[in-house]
């Protein structure tokens, strides 16, 4: 199963690092809006595959409440995955995961989950960054993100 993850990333032409002795892959992806630090992790004994994309900047402490409100508003309409904010250090990430006990974890399944993650996170960053820099309220940022999703 783990080989399917690295095969998928190889097909995409992505540079990555496999953490020695673990089923974890670390890579960087540059989207339209920001650089993302990504982690793919396979927990074979639990039949779980998790993909995380983290925003390179930490959310400043004085903006965490506003960003948390925005993430709550956004998560309500996200069907696959969720946005997360570490309240202590300001790490902002998007998580997609699946249990593959009854499903074959093919390269295509991995690709769909990973690409959905990256596209969703990058799209949401259009508004998240504006809330962090103080140019938009959480409510206005949701509208901006929804408009950008439909306009491509």
N, C-alpha and C positions, 0 to 999 in steps of 0.2 A: 504494500500500500504506500509506504513512504516513497518508494521509487516513482510512483505516479505523480507525487507532488513535484519532485525535482524535474521529472520529464516535462510536466506542464510548464514550469518556469523556464526550462531550456527552450521549449517551443516558442515561448513569448520573447525570448532573447534577453531575459532579465538576468542580471548579475546577482548572486546570492552567496550566503555563507551557511554551511551546515554546522550546527553546534556539535562538536565532537562528543560521541557517546550518547547523544540524545536524538530524538526525532523532532528537531526544531530547525527551521530555516529562517534566516534573517535577511531582509533585503530592503533596499530603498527604491521608492517609486516617485517620480516627479509627475504630478498632475498639472492641470491647468492653473490651479490656485495655490498649490504649495507642494513642498516635498513631504513625503510620508515615510515613516519608518514602519516596516511591516514585519510581522512574525507569523509564520505558519507552524502549527504544532499538531502533531498526531499523538493521541493517547490510545494506542492499539488495545490495551487491556480493557479500556472503557468504550471502545469503538467510537471515539470522538475525534473530530477534526475541527480545529479552531483557526481562524485567520483574523488577525488584528492589524489595523492601520492606525498609526498614531501621528497626530499633528506635531511638527518639529518644534513648535513653540509651546511653552507652558502657559496656561491661562493665568494671568496675574490674579493675586488673591482678591483684589478689590473688584474684579469683574466676574468672579466665579458664580455669584448668585444670578446675575443676568444671563450668563452662559448656561447655567443649570436650567433656568426657565426656558431658554431657547431649545435646549436639548429635549426637555419634557414635551414641548410643543411639537418638535420634529418627530420624536420617537412615536408619538401617537399615530402617525400616518406611515411609518416605515414597517413594511411587512416582513422583510428579511434582514435581520440584524438589529443592532441598536447602538446608539451613541452613548458614551460613558465619559464621566468626568471624575477624576480622582480629586476629592475635595482637599486632601492634604497637600499634594504637590502640584496640582493644576494640569496633570496629564489629561489630554483629550484624545479619545480613540473611538474607532468604530469596530464592532465585533460581529462577525458572522461565524456560525458554527453549525455542526450537524452531527447527528448520531448515524453511523453507517452500519449498524449491526445487521439490518435487513436490506441494505442497499450496497451495491458495489461502488467503491470509491474510485471511479474512473478518472482519467485525466480531464475529461469533459465536465464531469460533476465538480471537480476541483476548480477548473477554470471558471465555470459559471459562478461559483460561490465567491472566488477571489475577485473577479472582475466586477461583480455586483458590489462588493465591499469597497473597492477602490473608487468606482464611479460615484457611489453614494456619498462616501466621505468627501471626495473632491467637490461634489456638487454642494454639499452642506457647508463647506468651508467658505463659499461665496458670502454667506450671511454671518457665519460664526466670526470671521475675521472682522467684519464691520461692527458687530456687537462688542468685540474686544477693543477695537479702536475708538468706540464711542460714537460712531456715525449712524448707527441704526439701533432701534429698540428691538427686543426679541420678536415682538409681533410683526414689525416691518421686515425683519430678516427672514421670517417664515415666508412672507409674501414674495420677497426677492428670490428665495430658493425655489419656491414653487414655480415662479415665472421662468427662471433659468432652466428648470427641468423640462418645461414644455416648449421652450424656444430652441433647445439643443445647445 
